[in-house]
Amino acid sequence: MAKFEVYKDKRDEFRWRLLANNNQVIAVGEGYTTKAACMNGIESVQKNAPVATIDDQSQADA
């Protein structure tokens, strides 16, 4: 099962990363000054990701 992992970085900021079933990192969050803000970031991803659309702004394949 995928999971969010919350940790503190070298700058003493709270961060999250989303791990796949094989523990490979598939997404990372920005640095937050408080754990509560970090948890809110996770909640936002959980809420918005299932309904997010894909906006492909890459160049067409050659």
C-alpha positions as CSV (number, residue, x, y, z in Angstrom):
1,M,0.0,0.0,0.0
2,A,1.3,3.5,-0.9
3,K,2.0,5.8,2.1
4,F,3.0,9.3,2.9
5,E,6.1,9.7,4.9
6,V,6.7,12.9,7.0
7,Y,10.2,13.9,8.0
8,K,12.4,16.9,8.8
9,D,15.1,18.0,6.3
10,K,18.5,19.5,7.0
11,R,17.0,23.0,7.2
12,D,14.7,21.7,10.0
13,E,11.6,22.0,7.8
14,F,8.8,19.4,7.7
15,R,8.5,17.6,4.3
16,W,6.4,14.7,3.0
17,R,7.1,12.2,0.3
18,L,4.7,9.7,-1.2
19,L,6.0,6.2,-1.4
20,A,4.7,3.5,-3.8
21,N,4.1,-0.1,-2.7
22,N,7.8,-0.9,-3.4
23,N,8.9,2.1,-1.3
24,Q,10.0,4.0,-4.3
25,V,9.4,7.8,-4.0
26,I,6.8,8.9,-6.5
27,A,6.1,12.4,-5.2
28,V,7.6,15.0,-2.8
29,G,6.2,18.1,-1.1
30,E,7.7,21.4,-0.4
31,G,9.3,22.4,3.0
32,Y,6.9,23.6,5.7
33,T,7.7,25.4,8.9
34,T,5.2,23.5,11.0
35,K,4.1,19.9,11.0
36,A,0.4,21.0,10.9
37,A,1.1,22.8,7.6
38,C,2.8,19.7,6.2
39,M,-0.2,17.6,7.2
40,N,-2.5,20.1,5.5
41,G,-0.3,19.7,2.3
42,I,-0.8,15.9,2.4
43,E,-4.6,16.3,2.9
44,S,-4.7,18.6,-0.1
45,V,-2.9,16.1,-2.3
46,Q,-5.2,13.3,-1.0
47,K,-8.3,15.4,-1.8
48,N,-7.3,16.9,-5.1
49,A,-5.2,14.2,-6.8
50,P,-8.1,11.8,-7.6
51,V,-9.9,14.6,-9.6
52,A,-6.8,16.3,-11.1
53,T,-6.5,16.5,-14.9
54,I,-3.4,16.2,-16.9
55,D,-2.1,19.3,-18.6
56,D,0.7,18.1,-20.9
57,Q,2.8,21.1,-21.8
58,S,5.6,19.1,-23.3
59,Q,6.5,19.3,-26.9
60,A,5.1,16.7,-29.2
61,D,7.2,13.6,-29.8
62,A,9.5,13.9,-32.8
